[in-house]
Amino acid sequence: MRPPAAIVLLALSESVLLALPLLPAIDELLRKRDAKPLEVIQKHAGDITYFARGFRNYLGPLLESLRQCTETRSNSWGRLKNGEECVLLGDDRQSFMRAANLHGPVCEWLVAAGINVAFPNGLNFAKEVYAAKSLLSGKRNVFRAVFGDEDVHLGEGSETMRWAHAGGQFRADSGCSLYGRVSSDREILLAPDCRFQRLHAPRIVLGHLSKNRSANSAETQRDRPLARRLIDGDFHIHAGEVISDNLVARGTLHIGPGARMVGSVKGHGSVVLEERVVVSGSLISSGELRIGRACRIGGPILAERRIEISSQTVCGMPDMPTTVSSPIVHATEGSLFHGTLWARETGRVVAQQ
């Protein structure tokens, strides 16, 4: 073969080899057969109670035996389909340690209680705990996961490692660490010095809440569509000023005491709210967000770095739950939330000075 022909053949061969990996992309570009959006299974789509509901279904085969134990006021043992053993508690006259045949601080069994149950101090539950009635934890208990059809109360210094859900009120005393998800169908109460990650309830109260505070004054009513107001650089809103636009500041944003923001607020730098500020819409910061005392925020509150929330601040409303989310969230006791409070790394209830 002559040299020119060999060069042409080599070039064609290399072109074919280079084009082969691109053929599926070219075919899709021309035919567009995979242009539909991905399907989302809704039962997994952000439902914070999903694992708790699944656990209750998992316990289904044992619920009839648990009911019988409760009616006869007796304790027993059950076994699930996968062979896992479970302590069934229906007698409150016998100590839990004796009923579960425990000789140390670690309970290796799954526990299901059909009665109001109270655990002693210093226990470590390696498996899930279910309570058909109220559950009262001792101090320094460690739970893998907790599900209560009614109220759940964790004693001082207790921990949940994966998730917890209460059909009634979920309450944690001071020094508790709540890893993973905690939810309630009614209310979550956290004492000072509690640590959390993801909380969800119609009402989340941190510490002691002042009786004169309500959550119905975020003032979300608007008479006209709001325009967007873009500010280059830093911006300061004076005390008592009313802004009736959606506000975006490309620098640091400072909102003075008693100011009212009818729309949404976003700052590309840090955002600082002094006391008694009202924001009807969302509040977003690309940096740190500091919210002063007795503020009212109606919409989602997001910060890329950190959120600090002072006492007597209300986020969301009973009929309009919202989301507060940041890697780090420090909220002072006396603050109130409706919806989701999510610290993607760590959250803490700060004691009021």
N, C-alpha and C positions, 0 to 999 in steps of 0.2 A: 504494500500500500504506500502511495506517495505521501511525503510528509505533510503537505497541505490538507489532504483528505483525512489523515490521522488526527490532525489538530482540530478539524471541524467535528469529527466524530467524538473526540474527547470532550469538546465543549458542549456538544449536545447531551452527552451522557451525564456530565456534571449538572447541567441545567435540569434534567429530568430528576436526578437525585435530590437537588435542592427544592424542587417543586412538590415532591411527593408528600412531605409533612404538611404542606399548606393546602392540599386537596380538600380535606374535610372542612376547613374554614372557608375556602372558596365556594364549595358546594352549599354550605349554610348561608353564605352571603347572597348567593343567587336565589336559593329556594326558600329560605327563612322558615324552615320547618320546626325550629326550636325557639320560637319567639314568644311563647306563652310564659306568663309569670309562674314562678315556682308555687306549688300548692303547699299550704300550711295546714297542718293538722291542728284544729282550733283548741283541742283539749290540752295541747302543749304550749299554746301561744301566750306566754306571759302569765298564766294562771298560777299565782303564788301558792294556792291551796292544792295544787294538783297532786303532789306527793302524799299529802295528808288524806285526801279522798281515796287515792289508790291504796293506801295502807288499810283504811277501813274496809274496802272491798276485799282486800287480802285476808282480813280477819273473818270474813263472812261465815265460813264453815264453823267457827267457834262461838258465834254469837248466841245460838240456841243453848249450847252447854253453859255459857256464861249466865244466861237468863235463869236457867234451872238452879245454878249455884246461888244466885241472888235470892230466888224465891225460897230455897231451903236453908239459907244462911249457912252455906258451907263453902269450903275452898277445895279446889281440885286441880288436876293437870289435864291439859289437852294437847293434841298433836295436829298440826296442819298437814296438808297434802304432801308437802315437801319433806315431812318428817321432823320439822322443827317443833320443839316442846314449848309449851306456854303455861304460865301460872295463871289460874282462874281464881279471882278473889270475889267471894260473895258473903264473907263473914267478917264484920268489923270488930268482933270480939277477940280475935286472935291477932297477935303481932305479925307484921309483914315478914319479919326475919324468920319466924317459925313457919309461917305458911309457905314461904318459898324455899325452906330448908337451907337458909344461908348461914354460913359460918365465918363469913368475912365481908368486907365492904363492897365486893363486886357481885352483881347479879347477872349471870350469863343467860338468863331466860327472858323470853318475851313475856311481858306482863299485861294482863287484861283484867280490869276491875269493873264490876257491875255495881259497886257501892261508892259512897264518898270515901276516898282513900287518902291517908296521910302517911308519908314516908319519913323514917328517922333521918338524922343528919349523916352526912358523909358517905352516902351510897353512890356507886358508879353503875349505871345501867348500860350494859353492853348491847342490848337489843331495844326495840321500840317499846313504848308504854302507851296503853290505851285505857281511858277512863270513861265509862258511860255516864258517871256523875261528876262531881267536882274532884279535883286533884290538888292536894296540898303537899308541896315538896318541903323537905327539911332543908337545913342550911348545908351549903357546899355539896349538894347533889350534882351529879353529872349524868345527863341524859343523851343518848344517841338521837332520839326523836320522841316527841310527845304529841298525842292526840287526845283532846278532851271534848266530849259532846257538850259539856257545860263549862264551868269556870276552871282555869288553870292558874295556880299561884306558886311561883318559884321562890324558895327561901333565899336568904342572903348568901351571896357568893356562889350561887348555882350556875350551871352551864348547860346549854343545848348545843350539840355538835352539828346537827344537820338541819332539822326543821322542827317547828312546833305550831300547833293550831288549836284554837279554842272555839267552841261553838258559842260560848258566852264571853266572859271577860278573861283576858290574859294579863296577869300581873307579875312583875318581877321586882323583888326587893333590891336594895342597894348592893352594888358590886357584882351583879350577875353579868355573864358574858353570853350573848345570844348570837351564835354563829349560824350562817345560812339564813333560812327564811322563817319568819314568825308572822302568823296571821291570826285574825279573830273575826268572827262574824259580827261582833258588837263593839269591842273596845280593847285597846292595849294601854296599860299603865306601866311606865318604867320609872323606877326611883333614881335619884342621883347616883352617879358613878357606874351606871349600867353601860355596857358596850353592846353594840348591835351592828347588823349589816343590812338586812332588808326586812322592813316592817310594812304590814298592810292591814288596814282596818277602817271602818267608817269613821272611827275616832281614835286618835293616838295622843295620849296625854303624857308629857314628860314632867315628872316631879309633881309638886303641888300646883294646882291651877287656881288662879284668883277667881272668885265667884262673880266678879263684875265683868268678866271677859266673855264675849260671845263671838260667834264666827259668821255673823250675817251682815258684815259691813264692808265687804270688798268692793261694792259699788260697780257691778259689772254692766249696768244698764247703759246703753249708748243710743243717742238720738240720730247719729249719722255715721257713715263709714269713716274710718280713721285713715288719715294720710300718714306717710312715713317721713320722719324728720331725721336726716342724716347729718351728724356732727363730725367734722374732721378734728382729731385731737381730743384733749381733755374737755370736760364739760361739767359745770356746777349748776345745780338747780337750787334756788333760794328757798328758805323756810316759807311754808305755806303756799308756795307757787303751784298752780294747776297747769298740767300739760295735757292737752287733748289730742295728742298724736301718738303713733307708735314711734318710739325714740331709739335710734341706734347711734352710739358714740364709738368712734374708732380709737379712743384713748381711755383714760380713767374717767369714770362717771361717779359724781358725788351728789346725792339727793338730800337736801336739807330737811330739818324737822317739820313734820306736819304737811309735807308736800303731797300732792295727789296726782298720780299718773293714771289717766283714764284708759290708756292703751297698754301695750307691751313695752318692755325695756330690755335693751341688749347693750352690753359693753364689751369691746374687744380687749380691754384691759380689766383692771380691778373695778368692782362696783361696790359702793358704800351707801347704805341707807341709814340715815339718822332715825331717831325715835318717831313713832306715830306716822310713818309714811304709808300711803295706800297705793298699791299697784293692782289695777283691775285685771290686767292680762298676765302674760308670762314675764319672768324675770330671769335673764340669762347673762352669764359672765364667761368670757374666755379665759379668765384668770381666777382670782379669788373673789368671793362674794361675802360681804358682812352686812347682816340685817340687824338693825337696832331694836330697841325695846318697843313693844306694843305696835308693831307694824301689821298690816293686813295685805296678804298676797293672794290674788284670786286664781291665777293660772300656774302652770308648771314652773318650777324653780330649778335651774340647772347651772352648774359651774364646773369647769374643766379641771380645777385644782382643789378647791376647798370652799366649804360653806360654814359660816359661823352665824348662829341664830340666837338672838337675845330673848330674855324672858317676856312673857305676855304677847308674843307674836302668834298670829293665827295664819295658817297656810291652807287654802282651800275652804270649802263650805260643806255643810252636811249634804246638800243637794247637788253640789258640784265638786266632787273629790278631785284631787290633783296629785302631782308627783314632785317630790323633792329628791334630787339625785346629784351626787358628786363623789369623787374618790374618798374624800374625808368630810364628815359632817359632825360638827360640834354644836349641840343645841342646849341652851340653858334651860334648867327646870322652870316650869311655868308656861312653856310653849305648847301649842296645840296644832295638830295636823289632821286633815281629813284625806284619806287615800293611801299613798305609798311614800314611805320615807326610806330612801335607799342610799346607804354608804357603801360604795363598791369596794372599798378597802377597809375602812374602819369608821365607826360612828360612836359617839360618846354623849351621855347625858351629863352636862356640866352643872355642878352644884352652884346655886346662886350665892354670890358673895354678900 
